[in-house]
Amino acid sequence: MSISTALPEQAPLGRRIKRFMSDYPLVPLLILLVLLVLVLQMLSPGIVNQRWIANTIKFAIPLALLAGCQTMTMLTGGIDLSVGTAATMAAFIVATQGVMYDAPTAMMIALIPAVIIGFANGIGVGVFRVHPLIMTLGTSLIGIGCLQVYQRTVIASGAKVPEFLIWLGTGVTGGFPNALLLFVPVAALLLFIQKRTGFGRLLYAIGDNERATRLAGVKYWQVILALYMLSSILAGIMGLLYIGLIKAPSLSLAEPLVLPSVAAAVIGGTSIFGGRGSYTGTIVGALILTVLTTLLTILQMPEGARRMLFGAIVLLVTAAYLRIIEDR
Amino acid sequence: MMRLLRQQGWVVGLLALFVVLLITAKLIQPSYGAGDFGSLVRAVLPYAFAVAAQTVVVIAGGIDLSVAAMMALTSVTAAALMAGASEEFALLVVPFVLLMGFALGALNGALIVFSRVPDIVVTLATLFMLQGAALLVLNAPGGGSAEWLRNLIVGTVPIPVLPDAVTPWFPKALLLLVVLLCAVWIPLKRSRLGLSIYAIGSNQLAAFRSGVPVARTKILAYAFGGLFGAMGGLSLTMSTGIGAPIPGPYLMASVAAVVLGGVVLGGGKGGLLGPIIAVFVLRLARTILTLLAIDPNVTAIVEGTILVAVVMFGAFIAMRSRAR
C-alpha cells in the first residue's frame, strides 16, 4: 500500500503514516473501500449512484451479520462454522411455517433450531473443550441432516415468506434499505457488548490468555456458552433477513456465505487467534467484499477467473493489512 | 505388548469398531460379502487420500481448507489431458498431475510462511483460487480417463498362498491405497523431515530453537498434503472416468476423519493409520444405515452425531488424564 512505497529519505513521514494507520486500523480499510468504488466508477461510469449504494448495502448486511458471529467467536480464539446452517434452518422454517402460522409465531419457531445449535456448540466447546472448528462443523452437519428430514414433511404444504420479512429484506425507503432498521441496532448492540460490557472484556481476555483468565476466576464455560448461543441466534436472525432478500427458500441458502463471512472478519482486522479485533472493521470488511464481488462481476470474466481473483485479493489484502497493523 | 496397546489404544479401538460394524453389516444383510466390501473400498478411496492430505498438514500444526478444491483441480486436469489421448500418454499425465499437486501444495505452504497470515485464512483464499482454476480447465464435468488407469481399481488381487475364498476380500483398490500411502508416508515418517514435521506441530518455537528449519518444513508438509490431494484427484478421475470441477464433500469429511483418527488439531500428535481407519468406519456406518433402509437424509444426522459424540468422548478422556 502507499506506505511501503515511501522513499527512504522520507522515512520519518512514512513512519508517521504507518504509526497513524496502526493506531487507527480502520483508515487503511476505508481507503481501500473508496479505492474499490473509484475503480468501479472508472470501469463503468455512472454505475455509482444512490440506487447502487442502497443495493450494495442491502447485500452487504447479511454478510456483515454472519461476519459478526465470526468476529465475536474469533475474539476468544474460536470460529463458528455452523452459522450457515443456523441461518438456513431459520430461513427455511420461517418460509414453510409461514403457511400455517402468522409471521411472528413462524419467526419464533424458526429461531428455535438456532438456539439449540448454539447451546450444543457452547456445551461442546465450553464444557468438553472440543475444538470449535470441529464442534461447529459437527452441529452444522447434524442441522443440515435434520433440515433435509424436515423438508420431506413439509414438501406438500409449499412455502410462503412473510410479507414483513420481504419488506425488511428488499424494501427501500427514501434511499435507505429497510434492512438498516434491523442492522443498525444489532451492530450498535454488538459494539456495545464488545466495548462497554464485562462480557465483552471477558471475550478479549479469553482470546488473549485463556489460562490466565480462568485462573483469575472467570467461569470459562459460562462465557463460551453465552457467546456461542449469541452467535447462533444472530445467525438465525440473519437467516430471517436473508430469506426476505432472496425470497426462495432452499437447503443451502446461506452456506455460500460462510467462508466469505470468515474472510470479512479477517479482512476487518480480527485475529483468528483471538484477543484482537472489532466489529467496525468487520462491517467495512463485509462492504469491501461486496463491492469486490460487484467489481469482478462487471469485468465479465469467466466464473473461474473471477473466483481466482477473489481468493488472490482476499489473501493480498489480509497480508498487507497485517503488515500495517502489526509492525509497530 | 501393553506399551504398544497403550500407545496405539485409539487406533486399536477404531479397528475394533470397524470389525464390529462389518459384522453388523453381515448380520443385517447376510448377503453382504466381498463384492460389497470392494465397492466400499472404491468409495473410500478419494476420501482416504483427502484424509491423508489433511493428516500431514494437521500434524505439522496447520489446517488445509483447500484440500477438496485441490482434488477437483487435479482431477479435471488429469481428465482434460487424457480425453481422447492415447493409453501411453496417460503414463506422462499421472506423474505430471502428482507433481502439480506437490507444487501447488508447496505454494500453499510458501504463502503461509511468507505472508504470515494464519493457515486457515491462506488456505481459505487458495480454496477459491484452486476452485477457480478448476473451472477454467473444465467448466462442466467432462474429459476422459485411460483404460488401464480405470482398471487399476476394478477387481481383486489374486494371492497365491491363500485359499480362493479369501481372494475376493482383497480388492485392487485397497492394494493401491495401501501401496501409495505406505510409499509416501513410511519413508517420510522415518526421515529427518518427518521428525521435523512433528516437531513444528508440537511446539514451533522449541523446534525453531532446536535448529529445525521451520519455514522449509512447513512448506514441505503442505507440499506432501498437495501430493496426497493430487492422488485423491486422480482416484476421482479413475473411479468416475471424468473430471468434475465442483469440489466434493471431502473437506468436511477429511477434518472429521482426522480428528476421529486421533490426530490432535493443533499438531504434533497422531499418525496416518488412525485417520485412514476412521474414514473406513465413517463410510461403513453410512453403508449400514443404507442397508437398514434408513432415510439417507437421516444418515447425515447420524454421521454428525457420531463425530460430535466421539470427539467429546476423546476430549473428556484427555481432560481426565490431565486432571490426574
Interface residues (C-beta under 8 A of the other chain):
Chain A: I79 A120 G124 F128 R129 V130 H131 L133 I134 M135 L137 G138 T139 S140 L141 I142 G143 I144 G145 C146 Q148 V149 R152 L259 V262 A263 V266 I272 F273 P302 E303 G304 A305 R306 R307 M308 L309 F310 G311 A312 V314 L315 T318 A319 L322 R323
Chain B: I63 L65 L111 S115 R116 V117 P118 I120 V121 V122 L124 A125 T126 L127 F128 M129 Q131 G132 A133 A134 L135 L136 V137 N139 P245 M252 V255 A256 V259 L265 G266 D295 N297 V298 T299 A300 I301 V302 E303 G304 T305 L307 V308 V311 M312 A315 F316 A318 M319
